[in-house]
Amino acid sequence: MAAIYLIPNTLGDCDLKNILPEGNNLITNNIRHFIVENIRTARRFLRKINHTFPIDDCTFFELNQHTDRTKIASFLEPTKKGFDIGIISEAGCPAVADPGADVVAIAQRKGIRVIPLVGPSSILLSLMGSGFNGQSFAFIGYLPIENNARTKKIKQLESRAANEGQTQIFIETPYRNMKILSEILNTCHNNTLLCIAADITLDTEYIKTHTIGEWKTKKELPDLNKRPCIFLIHVQK
């Protein structure tokens, strides 16, 4: 029976052997139909897994913000002929903060087996490294772009963290990381805890937790510009 395999990608340029299980590579080597965010980078990833990977024998379906949502179901047609399909994210785990979730939802409705493979998730890895509540947490994704709405959202997240003890996790476009960091420091209370996690699993990995007050006293904040980064807020009872 054909299946949909969720194939994790790396979180950046690193040695695959340190991040992905060999079993993932063995499975991926036998798949010839892929749903990906970007065909070019997906090809590069497959060649990294196996430099002799038969790219020209593969069929790629591109799924991103430009994809016509009415065509997504057609991407699963190969399974009717017994062909497995692999979903590859641009980074990390497919279907987590990723358009691959749309495909998985359709596959579940159609009764197609979905098999998630083990791989790095920046959300879980940052939570593990933060020292925050791992029993109750929420991933918010991106905050609003508009200034007032973003400030209001940060206050709401801090309030939820304080009232419910729930860790709040969110991300920003890499070139806006420093701007949102400044806004967090100007908006949150001094006793609120903030963890900054950047370049997770890479040689330049940075994961630090301090109170807002402690971050403010630092002579120099980490340079987060154009680095994959995730922010976590927590308030200790």
NUVEXSE-943435 format. One record per residue (C-alpha): x negated, y, z; residue number from 1. Coordinates in steps of 0.001 Angstrom, whole numbers. Layout:
NODE;X;Y;Z;NUM
...
***
This chain:
NODE;0;0;0;1
NODE;-1392;3384;-996;2
NODE;-2139;5916;1720;3
NODE;-2971;9561;2266;4
NODE;-6366;9979;3951;5
NODE;-7092;13218;5800;6
NODE;-10831;13695;5220;7
NODE;-12557;16170;7576;8
NODE;-15157;18526;6165;9
NODE;-18071;20119;7994;10
NODE;-17682;23511;9689;11
NODE;-20698;24874;7812;12
NODE;-24017;23923;6289;13
NODE;-25352;21045;8375;14
NODE;-26511;17438;8194;15
NODE;-23470;15257;7508;16
NODE;-24959;12376;9484;17
NODE;-24717;14431;12669;18
NODE;-21075;15369;12153;19
NODE;-19117;12745;10200;20
NODE;-18873;8982;10850;21
NODE;-20280;6686;8173;22
NODE;-16859;5048;7995;23
NODE;-15417;8252;6532;24
NODE;-17924;8121;3690;25
NODE;-17140;4482;2913;26
NODE;-13433;5284;2621;27
NODE;-13965;8478;619;28
NODE;-16245;6701;-1862;29
NODE;-13294;4550;-2955;30
NODE;-10836;7415;-3542;31
NODE;-10406;9052;-6952;32
NODE;-7461;11392;-6318;33
NODE;-7926;14420;-4086;34
NODE;-5864;17358;-2849;35
NODE;-8217;20234;-2020;36
NODE;-8248;23968;-1301;37
NODE;-11018;24678;-3787;38
NODE;-12118;22193;-6451;39
NODE;-15661;23541;-6713;40
NODE;-16441;23253;-3004;41
NODE;-14676;19873;-2806;42
NODE;-16919;18544;-5567;43
NODE;-19954;19820;-3679;44
NODE;-18778;18067;-512;45
NODE;-18246;14755;-2326;46
NODE;-21697;14956;-3882;47
NODE;-23111;15614;-431;48
NODE;-21480;12422;811;49
NODE;-22829;10497;-2159;50
NODE;-25085;12139;-4749;51
NODE;-23891;9577;-7324;52
NODE;-20195;10131;-6578;53
NODE;-18269;9730;-9892;54
NODE;-16819;13252;-9934;55
NODE;-15783;13024;-13585;56
NODE;-13571;10034;-12806;57
NODE;-11621;11988;-10203;58
NODE;-8376;13928;-10364;59
NODE;-8132;17075;-8248;60
NODE;-4980;18925;-7194;61
NODE;-5622;22415;-5829;62
NODE;-3601;23496;-2791;63
NODE;-4046;27052;-1516;64
NODE;-2152;30342;-1235;65
NODE;-1766;30476;-5031;66
NODE;-171;27033;-5378;67
NODE;3470;26813;-6451;68
NODE;5090;25123;-3427;69
NODE;7634;23389;-5668;70
NODE;4812;21377;-7264;71
NODE;3253;19996;-4070;72
NODE;5411;16855;-4055;73
NODE;4080;15964;-7511;74
NODE;548;15756;-6063;75
NODE;1628;12515;-4364;76
NODE;2616;10771;-7616;77
NODE;-601;8655;-7762;78
NODE;534;6770;-4649;79
NODE;3419;5316;-6671;80
NODE;816;3557;-8805;81
NODE;-1058;2283;-5774;82
NODE;-3790;4931;-5697;83
NODE;-4953;6366;-2368;84
NODE;-5205;10153;-2077;85
NODE;-7702;12133;-5;86
NODE;-6949;15578;1404;87
NODE;-10069;17690;1967;88
NODE;-10043;20983;3854;89
NODE;-12498;23798;3176;90
NODE;-13774;23315;6720;91
NODE;-12871;21068;9607;92
NODE;-9803;18853;9806;93
NODE;-7116;18864;7109;94
NODE;-3580;19888;8126;95
NODE;-4797;21789;11224;96
NODE;-4495;25510;10473;97
NODE;-4683;24302;6890;98
NODE;-2254;24058;3908;99
NODE;-2721;20284;3883;100
NODE;42;20136;6509;101
NODE;2585;20747;3720;102
NODE;1438;17613;1912;103
NODE;1477;15518;5071;104
NODE;5039;16652;5840;105
NODE;6189;15486;2399;106
NODE;4278;12205;2716;107
NODE;5955;11505;6058;108
NODE;9399;12156;4592;109
NODE;8635;9802;1694;110
NODE;7366;7069;3996;111
NODE;3790;7210;2661;112
NODE;1210;6091;5196;113
NODE;-921;8968;6537;114
NODE;-4366;8147;7947;115
NODE;-6317;10930;9738;116
NODE;-10083;10375;9846;117
NODE;-12353;11524;12655;118
NODE;-14162;14837;12207;119
NODE;-14975;18244;13711;120
NODE;-12181;20582;14794;121
NODE;-13307;24068;15792;122
NODE;-10184;24407;17934;123
NODE;-10906;21389;20120;124
NODE;-14684;21819;20157;125
NODE;-14392;25436;21300;126
NODE;-11871;24449;23967;127
NODE;-14192;21696;25175;128
NODE;-17073;24148;25454;129
NODE;-15114;26988;27066;130
NODE;-14421;25565;30516;131
NODE;-10768;26609;30140;132
NODE;-7546;24665;30717;133
NODE;-7567;21668;28380;134
NODE;-4255;20327;29736;135
NODE;-2207;23221;28379;136
NODE;-3347;25330;25450;137
NODE;-1959;27020;22344;138
NODE;-3561;27751;19006;139
NODE;-2117;31000;17673;140
NODE;-4005;31198;14375;141
NODE;-4532;34721;13051;142
NODE;-3324;37770;14945;143
NODE;-1384;40569;13180;144
NODE;-3442;42834;10925;145
NODE;-1642;46056;11903;146
NODE;-3383;47707;14867;147
NODE;-427;48281;17183;148
NODE;1036;44845;16511;149
NODE;-2344;43205;17141;150
NODE;-2843;45028;20432;151
NODE;661;44048;21527;152
NODE;-44;40418;20611;153
NODE;-3289;40347;22605;154
NODE;-1409;41675;25653;155
NODE;1250;38996;25177;156
NODE;-1366;36244;24986;157
NODE;-3092;37524;28114;158
NODE;255;37613;29925;159
NODE;1028;34049;28869;160
NODE;-2411;32922;30003;161
NODE;-1831;34574;33394;162
NODE;1753;33413;33935;163
NODE;1468;29873;32585;164
NODE;-2230;29121;33048;165
NODE;-2289;28221;29357;166
NODE;-5447;28715;27293;167
NODE;-4806;30960;24266;168
NODE;-6876;30259;21153;169
NODE;-7012;32407;18010;170
NODE;-9197;33250;15033;171
NODE;-9973;36195;12788;172
NODE;-11310;36739;9304;173
NODE;-15132;36656;9720;174
NODE;-15707;40232;8560;175
NODE;-13239;41491;11207;176
NODE;-14690;39532;14139;177
NODE;-16480;42485;15720;178
NODE;-13410;44683;15425;179
NODE;-11150;42192;17189;180
NODE;-13794;41554;19864;181
NODE;-13877;45284;20595;182
NODE;-10088;45346;20785;183
NODE;-9975;42366;23168;184
NODE;-12478;44075;25474;185
NODE;-10492;47326;25398;186
NODE;-7106;45648;25908;187
NODE;-7546;42825;28434;188
NODE;-8037;43102;32202;189
NODE;-11548;42803;33590;190
NODE;-10831;39507;35382;191
NODE;-9515;37795;32245;192
NODE;-11875;35154;30876;193
NODE;-12962;35292;27243;194
NODE;-14870;32570;25432;195
NODE;-16513;33343;22106;196
NODE;-17416;30324;19971;197
NODE;-19236;30885;16675;198
NODE;-20973;28616;14145;199
NODE;-19761;25501;15942;200
NODE;-21878;22380;15140;201
NODE;-24437;24498;13251;202
NODE;-28014;25257;14298;203
NODE;-26882;28795;15194;204
NODE;-24015;27595;17415;205
NODE;-22958;30115;20061;206
NODE;-20433;29307;22823;207
NODE;-20292;31641;25819;208
NODE;-17664;32324;28490;209
NODE;-17549;35472;30643;210
NODE;-14917;37685;32191;211
NODE;-13932;40748;30189;212
NODE;-15706;42835;32810;213
NODE;-18913;40853;32356;214
NODE;-18728;41115;28555;215
NODE;-18373;44888;28905;216
NODE;-21550;45180;30951;217
NODE;-23691;43376;28379;218
NODE;-26218;45643;26685;219
NODE;-25741;43800;23426;220
NODE;-22774;41760;22212;221
NODE;-23328;38781;19907;222
NODE;-23352;39633;16214;223
NODE;-20258;37821;14911;224
NODE;-20097;39529;11535;225
NODE;-19297;37061;8739;226
NODE;-19681;34062;11090;227
NODE;-16921;31453;11576;228
NODE;-15673;32356;15017;229
NODE;-12914;31406;17423;230
NODE;-11726;33294;20519;231
NODE;-10217;31827;23689;232
NODE;-8509;33678;26541;233
NODE;-7779;32257;29985;234
NODE;-6808;33648;33377;235
NODE;-7775;31621;36437;236
NODE;-5188;31341;39188;237
***
